[in-house]
Amino acid sequence: MNVLVVDDSNFIRLNIVNYLKNNNITVVGEASNGNEAIELYKKLRPDIVTMDITMPDMDGVEAVKKIMEIDSNAKIIICSAVGQQVKVIEAIKAGAKSFLLKPLNEEKMIIEINKVISF
């Protein structure tokens, strides 16, 4: 399974990457904003994308919409902080398959990734 990790926080990206590697999941790329996410998605075609909501240049909701235009079967999991419910709902309506609440929990994240990959 190949994952693209998208978050503007280096610290959170590092945590996600470590969680995935601890569970023998391959991280094929990392992006710090929506524009980078779209370019990397086109190039890498990952099995799963973990997507932050609040980022510079292009937020996660817009990035989800653009990725879904590129690949209607894209599997995107939103990673969001409390207080972002409206944006999370927008992202789910745009095509995201699930969401995880920050701070992220390794076990919950792996369970959710396995659920989404089997859709």
C-alpha positions in Angstrom: 0.0 0.0 0.0 1.4 3.4 -1.0 0.4 6.6 0.9 0.8 10.3 0.1 1.0 12.4 3.3 -0.3 16.0 3.0 0.1 18.4 5.9 1.6 21.8 6.2 3.2 20.9 9.6 6.5 19.1 9.3 6.0 17.7 12.8 2.6 16.1 11.9 3.9 14.8 8.6 6.8 13.2 10.4 4.4 11.6 12.9 2.2 10.2 10.2 5.2 8.9 8.2 6.5 7.2 11.3 3.1 5.6 12.1 2.9 4.3 8.6 6.4 3.0 8.5 5.9 1.3 11.9 3.1 -0.6 10.3 5.0 -1.5 7.1 3.1 0.9 4.9 5.0 2.7 2.2 5.1 6.5 2.1 5.6 7.4 -1.6 5.5 11.2 -1.1 4.9 14.2 1.2 3.3 17.5 0.4 2.9 20.7 2.5 0.0 22.2 0.6 -2.9 21.4 -1.7 -1.0 22.4 -4.9 1.9 20.0 -4.1 -0.6 17.3 -3.2 -2.3 17.5 -6.6 1.0 17.4 -8.5 2.3 14.5 -6.4 -1.0 12.6 -6.8 -0.8 12.9 -10.6 2.8 11.6 -10.6 2.6 8.9 -7.9 -1.0 7.7 -8.0 -0.9 6.6 -4.3 -3.5 4.1 -2.9 -4.4 6.5 0.0 -3.9 10.2 0.7 -3.9 11.6 4.2 -5.0 15.2 3.8 -4.9 18.1 6.2 -7.7 20.7 5.9 -6.0 24.0 6.8 -2.9 24.7 4.6 -1.4 27.6 2.7 -1.9 28.1 -1.0 -4.8 25.6 -1.3 -6.7 24.0 1.5 -7.5 20.4 1.9 -11.1 20.7 0.7 -10.0 22.3 -2.6 -7.3 19.7 -3.0 -9.8 16.9 -2.4 -12.1 18.3 -5.2 -9.2 18.6 -7.6 -7.8 15.1 -6.9 -11.4 13.6 -7.3 -11.5 15.3 -10.7 -8.3 13.6 -11.7 -9.3 10.2 -10.2 -12.9 9.6 -9.0 -11.7 6.5 -7.2 -9.1 8.3 -5.1 -9.1 7.3 -1.4 -8.5 10.3 0.8 -8.6 10.5 4.6 -9.0 13.9 6.1 -6.9 14.6 9.2 -8.4 17.6 11.0 -8.4 19.4 14.3 -11.5 20.0 16.5 -13.5 22.9 15.2 -13.1 22.1 11.5 -16.4 20.2 11.3 -17.8 22.3 8.5 -14.7 21.9 6.4 -14.6 18.1 7.1 -18.2 17.8 5.9 -17.3 19.8 2.8 -14.4 17.5 2.1 -16.5 14.3 2.6 -19.1 15.7 0.2 -16.2 16.4 -2.2 -15.2 12.8 -2.1 -13.0 12.1 0.9 -13.7 8.7 2.3 -13.1 9.3 6.0 -11.6 11.6 8.6 -9.3 11.3 11.6 -9.2 13.8 14.4 -6.0 15.4 15.5 -4.0 14.8 17.5 -3.6 11.6 15.5 -3.5 8.2 17.2 -1.4 5.5 15.4 -3.7 2.6 16.1 -6.9 4.5 15.0 -5.1 5.8 11.9 -4.0 2.3 10.8 -7.5 0.9 11.4 -9.0 3.7 9.3 -6.5 3.3 6.5 -7.3 -0.4 6.3 -11.0 0.3 6.3 -10.7 2.9 3.5 -8.4 0.7 1.3 -11.0 -2.1 1.4 -13.8 0.2 0.0 
